[in-house]
Amino acid sequence: MSRYDSPSVAEHQAQAALSVGCGVVTVSDTRTAADDRSGDLIAELLGTAGHRVADRSIVPDEPQAVAAAVRHLAERADVAAILLTGGTGVAPRDQTPEAIAELFTKELPGFGELFRALSFQEIGSAAMLSRACAGMVDRTIVFLMPGSTAAVRLAMERLIVPELGHLAKLAAKS
């Protein structure tokens, strides 16, 4: 038995929320609903896992627009988690982490650390260019992922989907 099969991990998984209401936000100056493959993938993976997409939008790489979209979703009773894709790199227009940082009431540094470690295994040293991060806006969980579909798939399948129900349950208790 590995430590991940211990009763406490199994107990947490058993108590996790089965269906979490989510907001999906694509941050891009160029994406449209017709070609938002990363947003489509997030919605698909959430649905496959039994979670609900309560809202989906595309906002420009403008810090005020990104922050406003997150604030709006965080105020909704049917949204327990917000998943953003795009704007986490180092290009001048990539400002999603800065736009959201002031909204965080708690940071979840393990998400970004683990994402970059897993990404390093797939793409090597370029993983350090990602500024993926996560935190809480009051009781709402917020994840910031890169805009590529490969990065979204990695973050969703390896980190977010396995823990989303558990995180939502914990956030609801705070």
C-alpha positions in Angstrom: 0.0 0.0 0.0 1.4 3.4 -1.0 1.0 6.4 1.2 -1.5 7.7 -1.4 -3.7 4.7 -0.7 -3.9 5.5 3.0 -7.2 5.9 4.7 -6.9 9.7 5.0 -6.5 10.2 1.3 -9.3 7.7 0.5 -11.5 9.5 3.2 -10.9 12.9 1.6 -11.8 11.5 -1.9 -14.9 9.9 -0.5 -16.0 13.2 1.1 -15.2 15.3 -2.0 -18.0 17.2 -3.8 -19.1 15.1 -6.7 -20.1 18.0 -9.0 -18.6 21.4 -8.8 -19.9 24.5 -10.5 -17.2 26.1 -12.6 -16.5 29.3 -14.5 -14.1 28.9 -17.5 -12.3 32.1 -18.7 -10.0 32.2 -21.8 -7.7 35.2 -21.7 -6.8 36.1 -25.2 -6.7 39.0 -27.7 -7.1 36.6 -30.6 -9.3 33.6 -29.6 -13.0 33.4 -30.5 -15.7 31.0 -29.5 -15.0 29.2 -32.8 -11.3 28.5 -32.1 -11.0 28.4 -28.3 -9.5 24.9 -28.1 -8.2 25.3 -24.6 -11.5 26.5 -23.2 -13.2 23.7 -25.1 -10.8 21.2 -23.5 -11.4 22.5 -20.0 -15.1 22.3 -20.4 -14.9 18.8 -21.9 -12.7 17.5 -19.1 -14.9 19.1 -16.4 -18.0 17.5 -17.9 -16.3 14.1 -18.2 -15.5 14.3 -14.5 -19.1 15.2 -13.6 -18.5 18.9 -13.0 -20.7 21.7 -14.4 -19.6 24.7 -16.5 -21.9 27.5 -15.1 -20.3 30.2 -17.2 -17.7 30.5 -20.0 -16.2 33.6 -21.5 -13.3 35.0 -23.5 -11.7 38.2 -22.2 -8.9 40.3 -23.7 -5.4 40.3 -22.2 -6.3 43.4 -20.2 -5.7 43.2 -16.4 -8.9 45.1 -15.6 -11.0 42.9 -17.8 -9.5 39.7 -16.4 -9.9 40.9 -12.8 -13.5 42.0 -13.5 -14.4 38.6 -15.0 -12.9 36.8 -12.0 -14.6 39.1 -9.5 -18.0 38.6 -11.2 -17.7 34.8 -11.2 -16.4 34.7 -7.6 -19.6 36.4 -6.5 -21.9 33.8 -8.1 -23.4 31.2 -5.8 -23.3 28.6 -8.5 -19.5 28.9 -9.1 -17.1 27.2 -6.7 -14.1 27.2 -9.0 -12.8 29.5 -11.8 -10.4 28.1 -14.4 -8.5 30.5 -16.5 -6.4 29.7 -19.6 -3.9 32.1 -21.2 -1.8 35.0 -20.3 0.5 33.2 -17.9 3.7 33.4 -20.0 6.4 36.1 -20.1 5.3 38.1 -23.2 4.5 41.7 -22.6 0.7 41.0 -23.0 0.8 38.1 -20.5 -0.6 39.7 -17.4 -3.1 37.2 -16.0 -1.1 36.5 -12.8 -0.7 40.2 -12.0 -4.4 40.8 -12.7 -5.5 38.1 -10.3 -2.8 38.4 -7.6 -4.5 41.3 -5.8 -7.8 39.3 -5.7 -6.3 36.3 -3.9 -7.2 35.9 -0.3 -5.1 32.7 -0.1 -2.5 31.4 -2.5 -2.1 27.7 -3.4 1.6 27.7 -4.4 1.7 23.9 -4.7 -0.3 24.1 -8.0 2.2 26.2 -9.8 5.1 24.2 -8.4 3.7 20.9 -9.3 2.5 22.1 -12.7 6.0 23.3 -13.6 7.6 20.0 -12.3 5.3 17.9 -14.4 5.7 20.2 -17.4 9.5 20.0 -17.1 9.1 16.2 -17.6 7.3 16.9 -20.9 9.0 20.0 -22.3 12.2 20.4 -20.4 13.6 23.8 -19.3 10.9 25.8 -21.1 8.7 24.9 -18.2 10.2 27.7 -16.2 8.5 30.2 -18.5 5.1 29.3 -17.1 3.6 31.4 -14.4 0.7 29.1 -13.8 -0.7 29.6 -10.3 -3.7 29.1 -8.1 -5.4 30.6 -5.1 -8.7 31.5 -3.5 -10.9 34.5 -3.9 -12.8 34.3 -0.7 -14.4 30.8 -1.0 -13.9 30.4 -4.7 -10.9 28.4 -6.0 -9.1 30.0 -9.0 -6.6 28.2 -11.3 -4.5 30.0 -13.9 -3.2 27.8 -16.7 -1.2 28.5 -19.8 -3.1 28.8 -23.1 -1.8 25.7 -24.9 -4.0 22.7 -25.1 -1.1 20.4 -24.0 -0.6 22.5 -20.8 -4.3 22.6 -20.1 -4.6 18.8 -20.5 -1.6 18.3 -18.1 -3.0 20.7 -15.5 -6.5 19.4 -15.7 -5.8 15.7 -15.8 -2.9 15.5 -13.4 -3.8 18.2 -10.9 -7.1 20.0 -11.1 -9.7 17.3 -11.8 -8.3 14.8 -9.2 -8.5 17.4 -6.4 -11.3 19.8 -7.5 -14.1 18.1 -5.5 -11.9 17.9 -2.4 -10.9 21.6 -2.8 -14.4 22.7 -3.3 -15.5 20.9 -0.1 -12.7 22.4 1.9 -13.4 25.9 0.5 -17.1 25.7 1.4 -16.1 25.0 5.1 -13.9 28.1 5.4 
